[in-house]
Amino acid sequence: MFLPPFAKYQELRYKNKALENKIRSLEQDTKRLETEKKRLETDITYIEKKAREKIGVARKGEIVIKAVSKK
């Protein structure tokens, strides 16, 4: 008689802990993305770095060299 409610309680505690961990992870992701957003809005050096990484933007006279990954 006591065991089924206790098992349900344990299951709910486990799910609650997992959800709390997920919330913490999402809060960290949100903070990281907010920081990146702010940098993309204000830091021209960071914008240039990201443009170079993502789309291969180069300054006049520069040569873009991309590494080829082996599979």
N, CA, C and O atoms as a printed pandas DataFrame, in Angstrom:
     atom_number atom_name residue_name chain_id  residue_number  x_coord  y_coord  z_coord
0              1         N          MET        A               1    0.813   -1.182    0.000
1              2        CA          MET        A               1    0.000    0.000    0.000
2              3         C          MET        A               1    0.867    1.261    0.000
3              4         O          MET        A               1    0.517    2.243   -0.654
4              5         N          PHE        A               2    1.971    1.248    0.709
5              6        CA          PHE        A               2    2.851    2.401    0.782
6              7         C          PHE        A               2    3.777    2.506   -0.433
7              8         O          PHE        A               2    4.163    3.611   -0.815
8              9         N          LEU        A               3    4.130    1.398   -1.031
9             10        CA          LEU        A               3    5.121    1.372   -2.090
10            11         C          LEU        A               3    4.710    2.109   -3.371
11            12         O          LEU        A               3    5.512    2.901   -3.866
12            13         N          PRO        A               4    3.524    1.904   -3.937
13            14        CA          PRO        A               4    3.192    2.611   -5.179
14            15         C          PRO        A               4    3.248    4.145   -5.061
15            16         O          PRO        A               4    3.805    4.785   -5.952
16            17         N          PRO        A               5    2.700    4.759   -4.010
17            18        CA          PRO        A               5    2.833    6.224   -3.911
18            19         C          PRO        A               5    4.291    6.663   -3.763
19            20         O          PRO        A               5    4.688    7.696   -4.302
20            21         N          PHE        A               6    5.082    5.881   -3.037
21            22        CA          PHE        A               6    6.494    6.228   -2.871
22            23         C          PHE        A               6    7.233    6.127   -4.194
23            24         O          PHE        A               6    8.063    6.980   -4.510
24            25         N          ALA        A               7    6.940    5.092   -4.970
25            26        CA          ALA        A               7    7.569    4.931   -6.285
26            27         C          ALA        A               7    7.195    6.098   -7.189
27            28         O          ALA        A               7    8.044    6.619   -7.912
28            29         N          LYS        A               8    5.941    6.509   -7.153
29            30        CA          LYS        A               8    5.489    7.655   -7.959
30            31         C          LYS        A               8    6.205    8.927   -7.497
31            32         O          LYS        A               8    6.616    9.744   -8.320
32            33         N          TYR        A               9    6.353    9.090   -6.189
33            34        CA          TYR        A               9    7.059   10.238   -5.632
34            35         C          TYR        A               9    8.513   10.267   -6.128
35            36         O          TYR        A               9    9.014   11.312   -6.542
36            37         N          GLN        A              10    9.167    9.128   -6.080
37            38        CA          GLN        A              10   10.552    9.037   -6.546
38            39         C          GLN        A              10   10.648    9.383   -8.029
39            40         O          GLN        A              10   11.550   10.106   -8.452
40            41         N          GLU        A              11    9.713    8.863   -8.807
41            42        CA          GLU        A              11    9.696    9.145  -10.241
42            43         C          GLU        A              11    9.521   10.646  -10.488
43            44         O          GLU        A              11   10.207   11.221  -11.334
44            45         N          LEU        A              12    8.623   11.269   -9.765
45            46        CA          LEU        A              12    8.393   12.702   -9.926
46            47         C          LEU        A              12    9.602   13.519   -9.468
47            48         O          LEU        A              12    9.926   14.538  -10.078
48            49         N          ARG        A              13   10.262   13.085   -8.413
49            50        CA          ARG        A              13   11.484   13.765   -7.973
50            51         C          ARG        A              13   12.565   13.693   -9.037
51            52         O          ARG        A              13   13.263   14.674   -9.295
52            53         N          TYR        A              14   12.700   12.518   -9.655
53            54        CA          TYR        A              14   13.697   12.333  -10.708
54            55         C          TYR        A              14   13.375   13.239  -11.901
55            56         O          TYR        A              14   14.260   13.906  -12.438
56            57         N          LYS        A              15   12.103   13.257  -12.311
57            58        CA          LYS        A              15   11.702   14.108  -13.438
58            59         C          LYS        A              15   11.918   15.587  -13.109
59            60         O          LYS        A              15   12.360   16.359  -13.959
60            61         N          ASN        A              16   11.603   15.974  -11.874
61            62        CA          ASN        A              16   11.788   17.357  -11.446
62            63         C          ASN        A              16   13.258   17.751  -11.511
63            64         O          ASN        A              16   13.594   18.838  -11.980
64            65         N          LYS        A              17   14.125   16.874  -11.044
65            66        CA          LYS        A              17   15.567   17.146  -11.070
66            67         C          LYS        A              17   16.052   17.286  -12.514
67            68         O          LYS        A              17   16.848   18.173  -12.820
68            69         N          ALA        A              18   15.576   16.414  -13.394
69            70        CA          ALA        A              18   15.962   16.484  -14.800
70            71         C          ALA        A              18   15.488   17.807  -15.419
71            72         O          ALA        A              18   16.218   18.434  -16.186
72            73         N          LEU        A              19   14.278   18.218  -15.085
73            74        CA          LEU        A              19   13.757   19.481  -15.618
74            75         C          LEU        A              19   14.527   20.681  -15.061
75            76         O          LEU        A              19   14.768   21.647  -15.783
76            77         N          GLU        A              20   14.912   20.627  -13.793
77            78        CA          GLU        A              20   15.714   21.703  -13.212
78            79         C          GLU        A              20   17.063   21.807  -13.922
79            80         O          GLU        A              20   17.543   22.908  -14.193
80            81         N          ASN        A              21   17.667   20.666  -14.222
81            82        CA          ASN        A              21   18.938   20.662  -14.952
82            83         C          ASN        A              21   18.757   21.237  -16.350
83            84         O          ASN        A              21   19.599   21.998  -16.826
84            85         N          LYS        A              22   17.667   20.877  -17.004
85            86        CA          LYS        A              22   17.378   21.396  -18.345
86            87         C          LYS        A              22   17.183   22.911  -18.295
87            88         O          LYS        A              22   17.668   23.626  -19.173
88            89         N          ILE        A              23   16.485   23.399  -17.288
89            90        CA          ILE        A              23   16.270   24.843  -17.129
90            91         C          ILE        A              23   17.611   25.556  -16.951
91            92         O          ILE        A              23   17.854   26.587  -17.578
92            93         N          ARG        A              24   18.478   25.012  -16.102
93            94        CA          ARG        A              24   19.800   25.620  -15.897
94            95         C          ARG        A              24   20.588   25.670  -17.200
95            96         O          ARG        A              24   21.233   26.671  -17.512
96            97         N          SER        A              25   20.530   24.584  -17.949
97            98        CA          SER        A              25   21.242   24.532  -19.226
98            99         C          SER        A              25   20.689   25.577  -20.205
99           100         O          SER        A              25   21.449   26.272  -20.879
100          101         N          LEU        A              26   19.372   25.676  -20.270
101          102        CA          LEU        A              26   18.761   26.657  -21.167
102          103         C          LEU        A              26   19.052   28.085  -20.725
103          104         O          LEU        A              26   19.223   28.966  -21.567
104          105         N          GLU        A              27   19.112   28.326  -19.421
105          106        CA          GLU        A              27   19.458   29.656  -18.919
106          107         C          GLU        A              27   20.888   30.020  -19.311
107          108         O          GLU        A              27   21.163   31.164  -19.673
108          109         N          GLN        A              28   21.797   29.049  -19.238
109          110        CA          GLN        A              28   23.181   29.296  -19.651
110          111         C          GLN        A              28   23.249   29.586  -21.148
111          112         O          GLN        A              28   23.962   30.495  -21.573
112          113         N          ASP        A              29   22.510   28.815  -21.950
113          114        CA          ASP        A              29   22.466   29.054  -23.391
114          115         C          ASP        A              29   21.909   30.439  -23.701
115          116         O          ASP        A              29   22.421   31.142  -24.572
116          117         N          THR        A              30   20.863   30.824  -22.985
117          118        CA          THR        A              30   20.252   32.137  -23.188
118          119         C          THR        A              30   21.250   33.247  -22.873
119          120         O          THR        A              30   21.371   34.216  -23.622
120          121         N          LYS        A              31   21.957   33.096  -21.766
121          122        CA          LYS        A              31   22.946   34.102  -21.382
122          123         C          LYS        A              31   24.047   34.201  -22.439
123          124         O          LYS        A              31   24.450   35.299  -22.821
124          125         N          ARG        A              32   24.528   33.049  -22.907
125          126        CA          ARG        A              32   25.578   33.042  -23.929
126          127         C          ARG        A              32   25.095   33.708  -25.209
127          128         O          ARG        A              32   25.820   34.496  -25.816
128          129         N          LEU        A              33   23.865   33.390  -25.622
129          130        CA          LEU        A              33   23.325   33.974  -26.848
130          131         C          LEU        A              33   23.073   35.476  -26.707
131          132         O          LEU        A              33   23.274   36.229  -27.660
132          133         N          GLU        A              34   22.635   35.915  -25.528
133          134        CA          GLU        A              34   22.445   37.348  -25.294
134          135         C          GLU        A              34   23.770   38.090  -25.371
135          136         O          GLU        A              34   23.842   39.190  -25.920
136          137         N          THR        A              35   24.824   37.485  -24.818
137          138        CA          THR        A              35   26.152   38.090  -24.888
138          139         C          THR        A              35   26.621   38.174  -26.332
139          140         O          THR        A              35   27.156   39.199  -26.756
140          141         N          GLU        A              36   26.423   37.102  -27.087
141          142        CA          GLU        A              36   26.832   37.117  -28.496
142          143         C          GLU        A              36   26.021   38.144  -29.284
143          144         O          GLU        A              36   26.573   38.851  -30.127
144          145         N          LYS        A              37   24.739   38.231  -29.022
145          146        CA          LYS        A              37   23.881   39.206  -29.704
146          147         C          LYS        A              37   24.385   40.616  -29.454
147          148         O          LYS        A              37   24.483   41.425  -30.377
148          149         N          LYS        A              38   24.704   40.906  -28.196
149          150        CA          LYS        A              38   25.201   42.242  -27.847
150          151         C          LYS        A              38   26.510   42.537  -28.569
151          152         O          LYS        A              38   26.717   43.641  -29.073
152          153         N          ARG        A              39   27.392   41.540  -28.614
153          154        CA          ARG        A              39   28.663   41.731  -29.323
154          155         C          ARG        A              39   28.442   41.954  -30.808
155          156         O          ARG        A              39   29.117   42.780  -31.423
156          157         N          LEU        A              40   27.485   41.211  -31.394
157          158        CA          LEU        A              40   27.201   41.380  -32.816
158          159         C          LEU        A              40   26.585   42.747  -33.124
159          160         O          LEU        A              40   26.683   43.242  -34.247
160          161         N          GLU        A              41   25.961   43.340  -32.132
161          162        CA          GLU        A              41   25.360   44.661  -32.316
162          163         C          GLU        A              41   26.357   45.801  -32.093
163          164         O          GLU        A              41   26.141   46.911  -32.579
164          165         N          THR        A              42   27.447   45.538  -31.361
165          166        CA          THR        A              42   28.310   46.643  -30.949
166          167         C          THR        A              42   29.791   46.484  -31.279
167          168         O          THR        A              42   30.495   47.489  -31.374
168          169         N          ASP        A              43   30.283   45.276  -31.455
169          170        CA          ASP        A              43   31.732   45.039  -31.590
170          171         C          ASP        A              43   32.083   44.731  -33.045
171          172         O          ASP        A              43   31.881   43.610  -33.511
172          173         N          ILE        A              44   32.603   45.719  -33.755
173          174        CA          ILE        A              44   32.917   45.555  -35.174
174          175         C          ILE        A              44   33.994   44.492  -35.406
175          176         O          ILE        A              44   33.964   43.797  -36.421
176          177         N          THR        A              45   34.931   44.363  -34.487
177          178        CA          THR        A              45   35.975   43.341  -34.621
178          179         C          THR        A              45   35.374   41.947  -34.531
179          180         O          THR        A              45   35.759   41.044  -35.275
180          181         N          TYR        A              46   34.432   41.780  -33.619
181          182        CA          TYR        A              46   33.766   40.484  -33.471
182          183         C          TYR        A              46   32.915   40.171  -34.705
183          184         O          TYR        A              46   32.881   39.034  -35.175
184          185         N          ILE        A              47   32.234   41.186  -35.217
185          186        CA          ILE        A              47   31.418   41.008  -36.423
186          187         C          ILE        A              47   32.296   40.552  -37.583
187          188         O          ILE        A              47   31.941   39.629  -38.315
188          189         N          GLU        A              48   33.442   41.204  -37.744
189          190        CA          GLU        A              48   34.365   40.836  -38.821
190          191         C          GLU        A              48   34.855   39.406  -38.641
191          192         O          GLU        A              48   34.915   38.641  -39.604
192          193         N          LYS        A              49   35.205   39.042  -37.407
193          194        CA          LYS        A              49   35.679   37.677  -37.127
194          195         C          LYS        A              49   34.620   36.649  -37.509
195          196         O          LYS        A              49   34.925   35.647  -38.156
196          197         N          LYS        A              50   33.366   36.899  -37.104
197          198        CA          LYS        A              50   32.292   35.959  -37.418
198          199         C          LYS        A              50   32.034   35.891  -38.919
199          200         O          LYS        A              50   31.789   34.811  -39.457
200          201         N          ALA        A              51   32.087   37.032  -39.595
201          202        CA          ALA        A              51   31.882   37.041  -41.048
202          203         C          ALA        A              51   32.979   36.238  -41.744
203          204         O          ALA        A              51   32.712   35.502  -42.694
204          205         N          ARG        A              52   34.185   36.382  -41.275
205          206        CA          ARG        A              52   35.293   35.620  -41.858
206          207         C          ARG        A              52   35.092   34.110  -41.631
207          208         O          ARG        A              52   35.316   33.306  -42.536
208          209         N          GLU        A              53   34.670   33.739  -40.423
209          210        CA          GLU        A              53   34.484   32.320  -40.105
210          211         C          GLU        A              53   33.314   31.704  -40.863
211          212         O          GLU        A              53   33.434   30.619  -41.433
212          213         N          LYS        A              54   32.186   32.404  -40.865
213          214        CA          LYS        A              54   30.952   31.814  -41.390
214          215         C          LYS        A              54   30.864   31.837  -42.908
215          216         O          LYS        A              54   30.482   30.843  -43.526
216          217         N          ILE        A              55   31.218   32.974  -43.512
217          218        CA          ILE        A              55   30.980   33.078  -44.969
218          219         C          ILE        A              55   32.244   33.377  -45.762
219          220         O          ILE        A              55   32.175   33.661  -46.958
220          221         N          GLY        A              56   33.387   33.316  -45.109
221          222        CA          GLY        A              56   34.648   33.479  -45.826
222          223         C          GLY        A              56   34.895   34.877  -46.352
223          224         O          GLY        A              56   35.536   35.040  -47.390
224          225         N          VAL        A              57   34.398   35.894  -45.656
225          226        CA          VAL        A              57   34.619   37.272  -46.077
226          227         C          VAL        A              57   36.104   37.585  -45.960
227          228         O          VAL        A              57   36.756   37.191  -44.993
228          229         N          ALA        A              58   36.638   38.301  -46.959
229          230        CA          ALA        A              58   38.041   38.687  -46.947
230          231         C          ALA        A              58   38.163   40.159  -47.305
231          232         O          ALA        A              58   37.324   40.718  -48.011
232          233         N          ARG        A              59   39.207   40.763  -46.812
233          234        CA          ARG        A              59   39.496   42.151  -47.182
234          235         C          ARG        A              59   40.120   42.173  -48.570
235          236         O          ARG        A              59   40.609   41.157  -49.065
236          237         N          LYS        A              60   40.094   43.328  -49.177
237          238        CA          LYS        A              60   40.682   43.496  -50.503
238          239         C          LYS        A              60   42.163   43.103  -50.443
239          240         O          LYS        A              60   42.917   43.581  -49.596
240          241         N          GLY        A              61   42.548   42.233  -51.353
241          242        CA          GLY        A              61   43.930   41.785  -51.422
242          243         C          GLY        A              61   44.229   40.536  -50.602
243          244         O          GLY        A              61   45.304   39.954  -50.742
244          245         N          GLU        A              62   43.318   40.123  -49.770
245          246        CA          GLU        A              62   43.526   38.908  -48.984
246          247         C          GLU        A              62   43.107   37.682  -49.786
247          248         O          GLU        A              62   42.252   37.759  -50.668
248          249         N          ILE        A              63   43.714   36.571  -49.468
249          250        CA          ILE        A              63   43.357   35.301  -50.088
250          251         C          ILE        A              63   42.773   34.405  -49.003
251          252         O          ILE        A              63   43.398   34.193  -47.964
252          253         N          VAL        A              64   41.576   33.881  -49.245
253          254        CA          VAL        A              64   40.914   33.011  -48.273
254          255         C          VAL        A              64   41.370   31.579  -48.500
255          256         O          VAL        A              64   41.286   31.058  -49.612
256          257         N          ILE        A              65   41.852   30.951  -47.439
257          258        CA          ILE        A              65   42.278   29.547  -47.495
258          259         C          ILE        A              65   41.406   28.786  -46.513
259          260         O          ILE        A              65   41.354   29.114  -45.327
260          261         N          LYS        A              66   40.727   27.776  -47.011
261          262        CA          LYS        A              66   39.868   26.967  -46.147
262          263         C          LYS        A              66   40.474   25.581  -45.993
263          264         O          LYS        A              66   40.969   24.990  -46.952
264          265         N          ALA        A              67   40.424   25.077  -44.774
265          266        CA          ALA        A              67   40.905   23.732  -44.511
266          267         C          ALA        A              67   39.853   22.736  -44.986
267          268         O          ALA        A              67   38.655   22.959  -44.813
268          269         N          VAL        A              68   40.292   21.668  -45.567
269          270        CA          VAL        A              68   39.410   20.621  -46.030
270          271         C          VAL        A              68   39.429   19.507  -45.008
271          272         O          VAL        A              68   40.492   18.985  -44.674
272          273         N          SER        A              69   38.249   19.132  -44.504
273          274        CA          SER        A              69   38.196   18.055  -43.519
274          275         C          SER        A              69   38.128   16.711  -44.232
275          276         O          SER        A              69   37.455   16.560  -45.251
276          277         N          LYS        A              70   38.840   15.742  -43.674
277          278        CA          LYS        A              70   38.828   14.387  -44.234
278          279         C          LYS        A              70   37.781   13.574  -43.513
279          280         O          LYS        A              70   37.635   13.685  -42.296
280          281         N          LYS        A              71   37.057   12.765  -44.243
281          282        CA          LYS        A              71   36.034   11.916  -43.646
282          283         C          LYS        A              71   36.426   10.485  -43.684
283          284         O          LYS        A              71   35.676    9.626  -43.220
